Amino acid sequence: MSELRTPHAGDDRAKDDDVVALLMRQHGDIRNLFDEVEAATGEERRDAFRRLVRLLAVHETAEEEVVHPFARKGFPGGEQVVKDRLAEEKAAKETLAALDELDTDDPKFLPRLLKLRQDVQEHARAEERYEFTHIRRSTDVTGLAAMAKAIKAAEAVAPTRPHPGVESGAKNMALGPVAALMDRTKDAVRQAMGK
């Protein structure tokens, strides 16, 4: 494995004052982590997969708390755009949860990982086309910076596992310790957004 590897969520020190640029960079990091998981074996694969799971969890939690609420109200048709993205996120979380139960050396792991990668890439393309473009057009630099700040706060307290079907705080409360980490992430986002 090469010395270059994708940072953990929040490891980069980029000045993030544009939520769209931040999310696009995360999409790139997610693609890179899929590459790392596919190319690695043994403990390196397990480490890369843990980093992938964490970044996906940060990214999706932040989108659920920051991006989707803005999209719902910020541009015409936003409610349907968010509904479609949440359905995609739920499917990806279900695949990821099933993967997380397998050892990374299990013969079933790589085919399921490739399915997850396809789902995540299709979801990312839809976000970029239907959500991110409208967000950039619908808010000013102050709004873009505030949303980026909230997402960076989410990175600082990122959960370690995703929960399919958990797109609300009420559902998170019923799921136990890992869900509590998701709640902390949501709390950090809300605090950063001044809510």
N, C-alpha and C positions, 0 to 999 in steps of 0.2 A: 504494500500500500504506500502511496506517495506521502511525502511530508505535508503536502497541501491538503487540508481538509476543511470542510464547511464548519463555521463556528457554531457553538451552541446558541440557542435563542438568547439574545441580549448580550452576547460576547463582543459583537462589533461595536465600535465606538463612533459610528457614523452620526453626524448631526442630522437628525430626522426632523425636518420642519415641513414635510409634505407626506400626508398619510398614504397617498397613492404611490409615491416613490418607495416608501417603506414597505408597503404590501407587495409591490412588484419585486423588490429585492428579496423578500421572504419567499415569493414564488420561485425565484432563482435558487435560493438556498434549499428549498424543498426538492427541486429537481436534482440538485447536486447531491443531496443526501440519499435520494433514491439510487443514484449512480453508485455512491459509496456502499450502500447496503448490498446492491447486486454484485459488486465487484469483490467484496470482502468475504472472508470465511471466519469461522470460529468466533473468538472474542472480539475481533475487530468488527465483524458483522453485527454482533450483539450490541456493541457500543454505538455503531452508526445507526442501528435501528432505534435504540433508546433516544438518540438525539433527534431522529426523524419524528418519532411519536411525540416528543416534547414540543418540537417546533410546530407540528400540525395542531397540537392541542392549543398552543399559544395563539397561533394564527386564527383558528376557528373561533376560539373564545373571544378574542378581540373583535373579530368581525361581527359576532353575534351581539356584542355590547356596544360597539362603536359604529361600524360601517352600516349594518342593517337598519338600526334605528334612524340614521340619517337618510338612508336611501328610501325608506318607507314614506318619509314626509318631504324629502328634499327635491324630488323630481317626479313628473307625471309617469304613472305606471310603476312607481317604485315598490308598491305593496306586492305586486305580482312578481317583480324581479326578485325580491327577498324571499317570497314563498318558494320560488323555483330553486334558489340557492340553498335554502334550508333543507329541501328534499334531497338535493345532491349531497349536502354535508351529512345528513343522517345516513345515507347509503354508504358513504365513505367511512363514517365512524363505525358502522356495523362490520365492515370488512376489516378495518383496523383492529377492532376489538377481538375478532376471530383470529387475526394474525398474532396479536399480542399473547394469545393463549398457547401458541406453538413455540417450540424451540426454533431458533433461527437456522439450525442445522437439519430440521425436519424436511423431508422431501416435499411436503405440501407447502412449505413456506414460500419458496421462490415463485411458484405459479400464482399464489394468492397475492404476493407482493406486486407482481406485474399487473394483476387486475386492479389492485388499489392504485397503483401508479396511473393507470389509464383513467380511472374515475377521478382522481385528484387533478390530473392535467386537464381533463374536460371541464371540470368545475372551475379551475383557475382561468381558463380561456373565457368561460361565461362571465366570471366576475370582472375580468379585464374589459370585456366588451360591453356588458350590460350594466355594470355597477360603477366601476372605477372611472370610466369616461364621463359618466353623468355626475359623479361626485366632483370631479375636477371642474366641470362646467358650472356646478350649482353652488359652490361656496368660494369664499375668498381665502387669501393666504393665512389669515388668522384662524379660520375654521379648519383648514388643512393641517395647520401646525397643532391645534388643540387635539384633533383626532390622533395625530402621530404621537403626541405626548401620552395619550391614554394607552395606546398600543404598547409603547415602550414600558409603561407601568405594568402592563399585563405580562410582558416578558420577564420582569423582575420576580414575579411570584408564580411562574407558570406551573400548571398541573402536569403530572407525569403521564396521565392516561386519559383518553377521550371516553365519553359516555354517549353511545347512540341513543337518540330519543330524548336527550336532555338539552332542550333549547330554551329552558326557562329556569329561573332561580328556584321556583317552588319544587320542580322535579329534582333539582340538584340537592335540595335539603334532605331528601329521603334516601340518598344513595350511599352515605357513609363517608369514611375518611378521605378517599380520593376525590369524591364530589366536594368535600369541604375545601380542598385545594382549588377546585374550580370556582367555588364561591369566593375564596380569597382573591383569585384573579379578577373576578367580576367586581369585587369591592375596590381593588386597586384601580381598575379602569374607571369606575364611577367616581372615585375620589379625584383622579387626575382630570376628569371632565367637569369637576365642580358640582356633581350631583349629590 
